[in-house]
C-alpha cells in the first residue's frame, strides 16, 4: 500500500486500539458501502491488467516472494469471511 492507502486502511489492518477507535461502532451500511467501493476499485484494476500480471512476483509476507494470483486468492478469501460476518450481523439485528 502507498502512504495514502495506509492512512485509510492501516487501522483496519492492525486491528488494535486504533482500529477499535476508528472502525468499530458504525452501522452495517457503512461496512457494506466500503466493501462495494473497494470491490469497484478492484474490478477497475483487473480490467487494466492482463492475465500475465497474475504471475508477476513481488515481496509479500516478511520479504518472501509471492505472485499476484496468490495475493488475490487471500484477498478473496478474506472478503468471503467478512461477507459471512455481515450476514450474521444482519440476521441478529434484523438490518436490511
N, C-alpha and C positions, 0 to 999 in steps of 0.2 A: 504494500500500500504506500501511496505517497503521503506527504505530510498532511494535506487537506483531508484525505480519507481517514487518516489516523485520528484526526481531531473529531471526526464524525463517529467513527466506529470503534475507536480504541477502548472506550469504557465498556462496550458490549463484548469485546473480545477478552478483556481481562477478567470480567465477572467478579470484581472485588467490590470494595466500598463505593468507588466511583460509579461503577455500573449500577449498583443499587440506588444511588442518589439520582442518576441521570435517566435511568430507563424504567425502573420499577414504578408502578402506580398509574400508568396510562391506561386508557380504555382499550378494548380489543381492536377497535377500528384503527387506532394509532399503529399497532403492530402489523395489521393486515395491509394498511396503506404503505408502510415501509417495505414490507415484503414485495408488494406489487411494484414499487419504484425500482427496487433492486432487480427484480425479475426483468423488467423492461430494459434496464441498462444492460443486463446480461444478454438478452436477446439481440440488442443492437451490437454488442461486442461480437457475438457469434456470427452475425451477418457480415462482419468486416474482416473475418479471418478465414483461411482455407482449412481443410481437414488436416493438412500437414502441420499446421500450427499446434494441433493437439499433441504432437510427438516432440515438440521442442522442449528441451530440458532446461531448468533453471534451479537455483538454490531454493530449497523448500524448508524442511524442518531441520533445525540445528546444522545448517550448512550442507545438508545432504541434497543430492540432485533428485528431481522428480520431473516428469513431463506434465504438460497441461491436462492431458487426459486423466492422469492420476489425481491431480489437484482438483479438477472439476468434479470427479467422482465423489470426493469428500464434501464438496460444497452441496451437491445434490442430496447426498446422504443426510447432511445436517438440515437442509430445508425440509426434507420428508419428516424428520424428527420434530421440527418446530411446528409443522402443519398439524401433526398429531397432538401436540401440546395445545395448540389453539382450538382444535376440535373439542378437546376435553374441557377447556375453559368455557367455550360456547355452551356445551351441554350442561355444565354445572351452574352457569349463570343465566341460562336461557337467553343469551345475547344473540342478536341477529347479525 
